Amino acid sequence: MKDKSFVSIDDFSKEEIIEVLDMAEEFEKQPVRNLLKNKIIANLFFEPSTRTRLSFESAINKLGGSIIGFTDASSSSVSKGESLHDTIRMVSSYSDLIVMRHHIEGSARYASEISSVPVINAGDGANQHPTQTMLDLYSIRKTQGTLDNLNIFMVGDLKYGRTVHSLMMAMSRWNATFNFISPEELKMPDENKLYLENLGLKYYEHTDFTDIISKADIIYMTRVQRERFSDPMEYEKVKNVYVLRDSMLKNTKPNMKILHPLPRVNEINPDVDSNPKAYYFNQALNGVYTRQAILCKLLGIGL
Ligand code: CP
C-alpha cells in the first residue's frame, strides 16, 4: 500500500474505505499524534480552495508533519510555462506525498503516473473529489449509524459537481437508492447513470423534490459550479434554481441530515443553519479526521 495513490474513490476497496473511516474515528477521539514526524507533504493547489487545503494543513499539523507547496499556481514556475509533468517530477523529489487540486479532469491520474510518491486527488475539474467523499461517508455513517440501504437525494449541479460523482460511486457499494434532482441542463452524466445500471441499482431523476422530500435519509445539496460554464448566460439561468429553506423540512424523516460539500452560494438559506438536520459545518470538520486517516493509510503508517 505504501506507494498507492488516491485519485478516484474506486482506488480504495470497500474494506479499505471502512478501514479509513474506522481510523478517522480514532483521530476524532485523539487528533494530535506525532505520526508524520519527518514527513514532508506537498500541497499543490492550482485551483482555489478553503476547506480541502486548510483541513489537509490542519491534519498534517496535528500529525507533526511539514508542509510545502503553493496555493496559487501564479506564484510557481507554472507561470513561466513549466509543464505539469516537470512540476510533479520535481515536487515528488522534495516530498513524501503530494496533495493536488487542478482544473483539468484526469490531471491527478496523470500526476500519479509521473510521481515517485503517492498522489492524493484534491479535486480534478468536474471529475472526482475522493477525499471529500471519504468525509461524506464518515458523516453519513456517523449520523445514520450505517451506510447500508440509504435513500440519497443529490440536488443541484449534478453535471459539473465532482463531489456527487465520487459520492455516487462510493454509495453504490452499500446498495443506496439515488434521487437525482437537477435542472435539465445539469443532469447526472449518462456515464454515471450507466455505472449504476450495470450494478442493478435504482436511481430516479426529478426537476423538483418538494413532494418527495419526506423519503430522504440524506439530502446532499450542491452549488452550481459557475467556473465550469463557458457561457455566463447559461449560468444565470440555473444559478438559483434550488434554494432549500427551513419551512421545507417539516415533513422530513427525524434523522434526515442535510449535507453540502461547501462553499454554498444561495442553495441553502441561512434559516436552515440552526435546524438540527443541518450537518454541513460538522461535515467540513470531519474532513480533518478523515484526511488524517487517508494520509496515514497512503504512507503505510498505523495508529
Ligand atoms: N468542499 C470543498 O472542496 O471545498 P473547497 O473548494 O473550499 O476546498
Residues whose N, C-alpha, C, O or C-beta is under 5 A from the ligand:
A	BS01	CP	P48 S49 T50 R51 T52 R53 P261 L262 P263
